[in-house]
Amino acid sequence: MKLDELGEDAVVAQLTRSLRLDSRVRLGAGDDCAVVETTGDLQLLKSDCIIEGIHFLPDADPKWIGWKAICRSISDIAAMGGTPLDALVTLAVRPDTEFTWLKRVYLGLQTAAKSYAVNVVGGETAKSPGPVFLSVTVTGTVAGGRYASRSGGQKDDLLYVTGKLGGSIAGRHLRFRPRVAEARWLVQQFPVHAMMDLSDGLASDLPRLARASRVGFEVDLATLPLHQGCSLENGLQDGEDYELLFAVPPGAKRKLEAGWRTTFPKLRLTGIGRLVENGPSQFIGKGYDHFAR
């Protein structure tokens, strides 16, 4: 079968099904990050890429291209409740690219790295006939071995999202801020059963969390927090929101909502539904799929 007949999730599942994993690997491919044990500690590993024409347009400000390139991986570290540490940058560009353009890309990379206390420790630079390809690998750690995966969701867990959804093409897909502090606070204060960041849209990402946790979900669509001017379809399918989606037990509701208002008063937190034992595990529409027709 061709890739566009399988779809992104099926392609990834089949390619990673038989990868070698030894006893050091706590969590392999299929989640926001891999979790690997090193000398008794847990290390997070994540690699992500952005490609000209897919993740940014040629006329985009190169500073924000660099920002996005590293922040996508930082957002995945955050989604596990981790702290980002070090980054490796792989870049492939056309030889006739203006050096000033490339310097602004690295200005964006470095600005984001400083904002999140990440060391950019190396990588690779190569020529390409185009388009521009930029891949960033970020390592991280989790305090006390506590991390949140996609697969721990339980029946009756409450579902929450941070911030607002939809309309990322207006520029938010470049200038987003990974929710590192918010996610660390969540895993330290509450039993977060499952969590991920919303990169492909709620209509794709919530079903992934539900399937990984082997449950269904119920969502009150009227409660979805939307950016001004966005439709429900935008909020479900646009993608690249980079907000947190997480599940906690019902008993955490009062303390969570009160604590959030005090700790993060400028960032909205919205309960959108719950996980159920017997319910749908798919929306009618889907968010972004790299291999969809």
GUMI-467061 format. One line per field, with one value per residue (C-alpha): residue number from 0; residue in one letter; x, y, z. Coordinates in steps of 0.05 Angstrom, whole numbers, plus 32768, in hexadecimal, padded with zeros to 4 digits. Example, Ala and Ser with C-alpha at 12.3 -4.5 7.8 and 13.67 -1.06 7.14 Angstrom:
2
n	[0 | 1]
res	[a | s]
x	[80F6 | 8111]
y	[7FA6 | 7FEB]
z	[809C | 808F]
//
This chain:
293
n	[0 | 1 | 2 | 3 | 4 | 5 | 6 | 7 | 8 | 9 | 10 | 11 | 12 | 13 | 14 | 15 | 16 | 17 | 18 | 19 | 20 | 21 | 22 | 23 | 24 | 25 | 26 | 27 | 28 | 29 | 30 | 31 | 32 | 33 | 34 | 35 | 36 | 37 | 38 | 39 | 40 | 41 | 42 | 43 | 44 | 45 | 46 | 47 | 48 | 49 | 50 | 51 | 52 | 53 | 54 | 55 | 56 | 57 | 58 | 59 | 60 | 61 | 62 | 63 | 64 | 65 | 66 | 67 | 68 | 69 | 70 | 71 | 72 | 73 | 74 | 75 | 76 | 77 | 78 | 79 | 80 | 81 | 82 | 83 | 84 | 85 | 86 | 87 | 88 | 89 | 90 | 91 | 92 | 93 | 94 | 95 | 96 | 97 | 98 | 99 | 100 | 101 | 102 | 103 | 104 | 105 | 106 | 107 | 108 | 109 | 110 | 111 | 112 | 113 | 114 | 115 | 116 | 117 | 118 | 119 | 120 | 121 | 122 | 123 | 124 | 125 | 126 | 127 | 128 | 129 | 130 | 131 | 132 | 133 | 134 | 135 | 136 | 137 | 138 | 139 | 140 | 141 | 142 | 143 | 144 | 145 | 146 | 147 | 148 | 149 | 150 | 151 | 152 | 153 | 154 | 155 | 156 | 157 | 158 | 159 | 160 | 161 | 162 | 163 | 164 | 165 | 166 | 167 | 168 | 169 | 170 | 171 | 172 | 173 | 174 | 175 | 176 | 177 | 178 | 179 | 180 | 181 | 182 | 183 | 184 | 185 | 186 | 187 | 188 | 189 | 190 | 191 | 192 | 193 | 194 | 195 | 196 | 197 | 198 | 199 | 200 | 201 | 202 | 203 | 204 | 205 | 206 | 207 | 208 | 209 | 210 | 211 | 212 | 213 | 214 | 215 | 216 | 217 | 218 | 219 | 220 | 221 | 222 | 223 | 224 | 225 | 226 | 227 | 228 | 229 | 230 | 231 | 232 | 233 | 234 | 235 | 236 | 237 | 238 | 239 | 240 | 241 | 242 | 243 | 244 | 245 | 246 | 247 | 248 | 249 | 250 | 251 | 252 | 253 | 254 | 255 | 256 | 257 | 258 | 259 | 260 | 261 | 262 | 263 | 264 | 265 | 266 | 267 | 268 | 269 | 270 | 271 | 272 | 273 | 274 | 275 | 276 | 277 | 278 | 279 | 280 | 281 | 282 | 283 | 284 | 285 | 286 | 287 | 288 | 289 | 290 | 291 | 292]
res	[m | k | l | d | e | l | g | e | d | a | v | v | a | q | l | t | r | s | l | r | l | d | s | r | v | r | l | g | a | g | d | d | c | a | v | v | e | t | t | g | d | l | q | l | l | k | s | d | c | i | i | e | g | i | h | f | l | p | d | a | d | p | k | w | i | g | w | k | a | i | c | r | s | i | s | d | i | a | a | m | g | g | t | p | l | d | a | l | v | t | l | a | v | r | p | d | t | e | f | t | w | l | k | r | v | y | l | g | l | q | t | a | a | k | s | y | a | v | n | v | v | g | g | e | t | a | k | s | p | g | p | v | f | l | s | v | t | v | t | g | t | v | a | g | g | r | y | a | s | r | s | g | g | q | k | d | d | l | l | y | v | t | g | k | l | g | g | s | i | a | g | r | h | l | r | f | r | p | r | v | a | e | a | r | w | l | v | q | q | f | p | v | h | a | m | m | d | l | s | d | g | l | a | s | d | l | p | r | l | a | r | a | s | r | v | g | f | e | v | d | l | a | t | l | p | l | h | q | g | c | s | l | e | n | g | l | q | d | g | e | d | y | e | l | l | f | a | v | p | p | g | a | k | r | k | l | e | a | g | w | r | t | t | f | p | k | l | r | l | t | g | i | g | r | l | v | e | n | g | p | s | q | f | i | g | k | g | y | d | h | f | a | r]
x	[8000 | 8015 | 8021 | 7FE5 | 7FBA | 7FD4 | 7FD6 | 800A | 7FF7 | 7FF6 | 8039 | 805B | 803C | 8053 | 809A | 80A6 | 8085 | 80C4 | 80FA | 812F | 8123 | 814A | 8139 | 8151 | 8116 | 80DB | 80B2 | 80C3 | 80A7 | 805E | 805B | 8070 | 80B6 | 80DE | 80EF | 8132 | 8155 | 819D | 81C6 | 8187 | 8168 | 8133 | 8144 | 8112 | 8124 | 80FF | 810E | 80E2 | 80EA | 80CD | 80CD | 80C5 | 8080 | 8064 | 8072 | 8084 | 807F | 80BD | 80AC | 80A7 | 80D5 | 8111 | 8117 | 80D3 | 80E5 | 811F | 80F3 | 80BF | 80F4 | 810D | 80CC | 80A8 | 80D7 | 80D5 | 8089 | 808E | 80BD | 808A | 8052 | 8075 | 807C | 80C6 | 80FC | 8122 | 816E | 8196 | 818A | 81AA | 8198 | 819A | 8191 | 818F | 818C | 8199 | 81E1 | 81C7 | 81A3 | 81B4 | 81DF | 81B8 | 8179 | 819D | 81B7 | 8170 | 815A | 8190 | 817C | 8137 | 8155 | 8181 | 814A | 811D | 8156 | 8165 | 811B | 8117 | 815F | 8172 | 81BA | 81C3 | 81FF | 8208 | 81E9 | 81F4 | 81F1 | 81E9 | 81D7 | 8195 | 8174 | 8138 | 810B | 812B | 812C | 8138 | 8137 | 8143 | 814E | 8144 | 8154 | 8132 | 8129 | 80EF | 80EF | 80EA | 80DE | 8097 | 8082 | 8040 | 8034 | 7FF9 | 7FE8 | 7FD3 | 7F8E | 7F56 | 7F0B | 7EE9 | 7F28 | 7F19 | 7F37 | 7F55 | 7F78 | 7FA2 | 7F9B | 7F71 | 7F6C | 7F67 | 7F81 | 7FCB | 7FD8 | 7FD0 | 8017 | 800E | 802B | 806E | 806B | 804E | 806B | 8074 | 8050 | 808D | 807F | 8036 | 8042 | 8076 | 8046 | 8010 | 8039 | 8056 | 8013 | 7FE1 | 7FDA | 7FDB | 7FC7 | 7FD4 | 7FEE | 8006 | 800F | 7FDE | 8008 | 7FDA | 7F98 | 7F68 | 7F43 | 7F83 | 7FA6 | 7F6E | 7F5F | 7FA9 | 7FA8 | 7F67 | 7F82 | 7FC4 | 7F9B | 7F6A | 7F2D | 7EFB | 7EE9 | 7EAF | 7EBB | 7E8A | 7E9B | 7E78 | 7EAE | 7EEA | 7F13 | 7F1B | 7F45 | 7F1C | 7F00 | 7F0B | 7ED5 | 7ECC | 7EEC | 7F28 | 7F2F | 7F2C | 7F54 | 7F83 | 7FBB | 7FFC | 7FDC | 8014 | 7FE6 | 7FE2 | 7FAC | 7FAA | 7F7F | 7F78 | 7F4A | 7F08 | 7F1F | 7F55 | 7F23 | 7F19 | 7F62 | 7F7B | 7F4D | 7F59 | 7FA5 | 7FA8 | 7F84 | 7FB6 | 7FF6 | 7FE8 | 7FB4 | 7FC3 | 7FBA | 7F76 | 7F67 | 7F28 | 7F07 | 7EEE | 7ED4 | 7EE9 | 7F04 | 7ED2 | 7ED6 | 7EA5 | 7EA3 | 7EBD | 7F09 | 7F06 | 7EE8 | 7EC2 | 7EF9 | 7F44 | 7F7C | 7FBD | 7FD8 | 801A | 8007 | 7FBC | 7FA3]
y	[8000 | 8048 | 8077 | 80A1 | 8063 | 8050 | 8094 | 80AF | 8088 | 8045 | 8054 | 8065 | 8029 | 7FF7 | 8014 | 8016 | 7FD4 | 7FAA | 7FDC | 7FC3 | 7FD7 | 7FBE | 7FC1 | 8009 | 8023 | 8034 | 8051 | 804B | 8067 | 807D | 80B0 | 80F9 | 80E4 | 80A5 | 8097 | 8075 | 8062 | 8079 | 806B | 8067 | 80A7 | 80B0 | 80D6 | 80F1 | 80F1 | 8115 | 8126 | 8150 | 8173 | 81AD | 81B0 | 81ED | 81EC | 81BD | 81DD | 8223 | 824D | 8268 | 82B0 | 82A0 | 82C7 | 8299 | 82AB | 828B | 824F | 8242 | 824D | 821B | 81E7 | 81E0 | 81EF | 81B5 | 8184 | 81AC | 81A8 | 815C | 815B | 8186 | 8156 | 8120 | 814F | 8155 | 818A | 8195 | 8192 | 818E | 8194 | 817C | 81A2 | 8183 | 81B4 | 81A9 | 81E7 | 81FC | 8215 | 8258 | 8268 | 82AC | 82A7 | 82DE | 82B2 | 8278 | 82A6 | 82BB | 8272 | 8266 | 82A6 | 8287 | 8244 | 8266 | 8294 | 8258 | 8230 | 8268 | 826F | 8226 | 821D | 81EC | 81E2 | 81DE | 81AE | 819C | 817B | 8179 | 81AA | 8192 | 81AC | 819A | 81A9 | 81BF | 81C7 | 81DD | 81A6 | 81B3 | 817C | 8186 | 8150 | 8163 | 813B | 8144 | 8129 | 811C | 812B | 80EE | 80C0 | 80DC | 80E6 | 80E8 | 80BC | 80B6 | 8070 | 8078 | 8095 | 8073 | 806F | 80AD | 80D7 | 8120 | 813F | 8185 | 81B2 | 81EF | 8230 | 8238 | 820F | 821D | 824F | 8240 | 8254 | 829D | 8298 | 8271 | 8233 | 8257 | 8281 | 8250 | 8245 | 81FD | 81F1 | 81D8 | 81F9 | 81E8 | 819F | 8197 | 81B6 | 8186 | 8146 | 815E | 8172 | 8140 | 80F8 | 8108 | 80C6 | 80DB | 8118 | 8130 | 8170 | 8184 | 8186 | 8167 | 8181 | 8166 | 813C | 8114 | 8118 | 8107 | 80C6 | 80B5 | 80BE | 8095 | 805C | 805B | 8058 | 8025 | 804F | 807B | 80C3 | 80F3 | 813D | 8176 | 819C | 81DA | 81E2 | 81E2 | 8222 | 8242 | 827C | 82B8 | 82AE | 8262 | 822F | 81ED | 81CB | 81F9 | 81E6 | 819C | 8197 | 81D1 | 81B5 | 81D4 | 81F0 | 81D3 | 81D5 | 819D | 8168 | 813F | 8110 | 8110 | 80E9 | 810C | 8116 | 8147 | 8178 | 81AB | 81AF | 81B0 | 81E9 | 8213 | 8208 | 8218 | 825A | 826E | 8254 | 8264 | 829D | 82B3 | 826F | 8250 | 8209 | 81E8 | 81A6 | 8189 | 8144 | 8101 | 80BC | 8084 | 8038 | 802F | 806A | 8085 | 8089 | 80B4 | 80F7 | 80FB | 8128 | 8124 | 8154 | 8156 | 8116 | 8119 | 80E2 | 80EF | 80F7]
z	[8000 | 7FF5 | 802F | 801F | 8022 | 8067 | 8089 | 80B9 | 80F8 | 80D5 | 80B2 | 80F4 | 8118 | 80E4 | 80DD | 8128 | 813B | 813A | 814C | 817B | 81C4 | 8200 | 824A | 8251 | 8227 | 8252 | 8218 | 81CE | 818E | 818C | 81C3 | 81C6 | 81DD | 81E9 | 8232 | 823E | 827E | 8284 | 82C3 | 82EC | 82D2 | 829D | 825E | 822B | 81E1 | 81A9 | 8161 | 8134 | 80F1 | 80CA | 807E | 8051 | 8031 | 8065 | 80A9 | 8091 | 8052 | 802D | 8041 | 808B | 80BA | 80C2 | 810C | 8119 | 80EE | 811D | 815A | 8140 | 812E | 8175 | 8199 | 8177 | 819B | 81DB | 81DA | 81D6 | 8212 | 8236 | 8224 | 824D | 8288 | 827D | 827D | 823B | 823F | 81FE | 81B4 | 8173 | 8132 | 80EC | 80B3 | 8067 | 803B | 7FF4 | 7FE8 | 7FCD | 800E | 802A | 8068 | 808A | 8084 | 80A5 | 80DD | 80ED | 80F0 | 8124 | 8148 | 8150 | 8166 | 819A | 81B3 | 81C1 | 81DF | 8210 | 8221 | 8235 | 824F | 8218 | 8200 | 81B5 | 81B5 | 816B | 812F | 80E4 | 80AA | 8062 | 801E | 7FFD | 7FBA | 7FE4 | 8007 | 8049 | 807D | 80C7 | 80FB | 8146 | 817A | 81C2 | 8200 | 8243 | 8288 | 82B8 | 8303 | 8330 | 82F4 | 82EC | 82A4 | 8280 | 8243 | 8214 | 822B | 8274 | 826B | 8292 | 828E | 82AC | 82A9 | 829A | 825C | 825B | 8229 | 8235 | 820F | 81D1 | 8190 | 8146 | 8113 | 811C | 80D3 | 80E9 | 8105 | 8145 | 8124 | 8124 | 8164 | 8196 | 81DC | 81F4 | 8237 | 825D | 82A0 | 829D | 828E | 82C5 | 82F7 | 82E1 | 82E9 | 832B | 834A | 832D | 8315 | 82CB | 82AC | 8263 | 823F | 81FB | 81D4 | 819D | 815E | 812B | 8146 | 817B | 8147 | 813B | 817E | 81AF | 8189 | 818E | 81D9 | 81DF | 81B4 | 81DB | 821C | 81FF | 8210 | 81EC | 81F8 | 81FE | 81ED | 81F5 | 81B5 | 81CF | 8204 | 81D6 | 81E1 | 819D | 8185 | 816E | 8128 | 8129 | 811B | 813E | 8102 | 8109 | 8152 | 8143 | 8103 | 80F7 | 8122 | 813B | 817A | 81A6 | 81E2 | 8216 | 8215 | 8255 | 827E | 82CA | 82FA | 830D | 8354 | 833D | 831D | 8355 | 836A | 8322 | 830B | 8349 | 8347 | 82FD | 8305 | 833B | 831A | 82D1 | 82D2 | 828B | 826A | 8261 | 8278 | 825D | 826E | 822C | 823E | 825A | 8248 | 8246 | 8243 | 8209 | 81DC | 819A | 8192 | 8153 | 813D | 80FB | 80DE | 80E8 | 80F5 | 80CF | 80B0 | 808A | 805B | 8052 | 800B]
//
